């Protein structure tokens, strides 16, 4: 009848449930858009099936032009849903800022440490934008990572990424945070997580990256 609200259509599952989609991606559809959301789900299906990703195959499967699929992948990387590590793309379910803020107690950040980190990023990568400075402070204040850890992550990015970017840095930081890394000593005790500190974990010799900040924070290396 006109004006009468229907009760909806009953949905039944697919036998075997070949793709297990996290609810977070569904909640972010409006922000990511249909192309990026579908691209991530396709990547997830390939990962769960143990198959490699080829951009041409993904383009054909989605029925979209190659430039649009490439744009969707770039958006996913920028929003933290994928971490492009060169020969390997790691799928990520990023923490929503509001959820992270509710679960974690902010850490008091020393102004000198934050200023030093901003200078370090600017010297090693490029002049830090206001948004990049806000995100650096977020990783120190909300996520509790020390400025030394983030500086090592910068060096990790520079030796690992063909095109270093802030989303790539955040991918490294997410992985380390999930592994319980908060301080420089945490990294030394888990040297398998990093390329730049791995060789020195046993010898205890300082890397070029460490030498750069040792002059600023000598107490950390006593």
FENCORLIN-V521313 format. One record per residue. D_CENTER is the distance of its C-alpha to the mean C-alpha in whole Angstrom. Layout:
d_center=(D_CENTER:D_CENTER)
//
This chain:
d_center=(50:49:47:47:43:42:41:38:38:37:34:34:32:32:33:31:28:26:23:21:19:17:18:15:15:19:18:16:18:20:17:16:19:21:20:16:17:19:17:15:18:19:16:16:20:20:18:20:23:22:22:21:19:22:21:25:25:22:24:27:26:25:28:26:27:24:23:22:20:18:18:16:14:13:13:10:8:9:8:5:7:7:6:9:11:14:16:14:11:9:9:7:9:7:10:12:13:17:16:14:17:20:19:18:21:20:21:23:22:24:25:26:22:20:23:22:19:19:22:20:17:20:22:19:17:19:21:18:18:19:16:14:16:16:12:13:16:13:12:15:17:15:13:16:14:17:17:18:15:13:15:15:11:13:15:13:11:15:16:14:13:16:15:13:11:9:6:6:7:4:2:6:6:5:7:10:10:11:13:15:14:16:18:19:22:19:17:21:22:19:19:18:14:15:17:18:20:21:24:25:24:28:30:28:29:27:24:25:21:23:26:25:24:27:29:28:27:30:30:27:28:32)
//
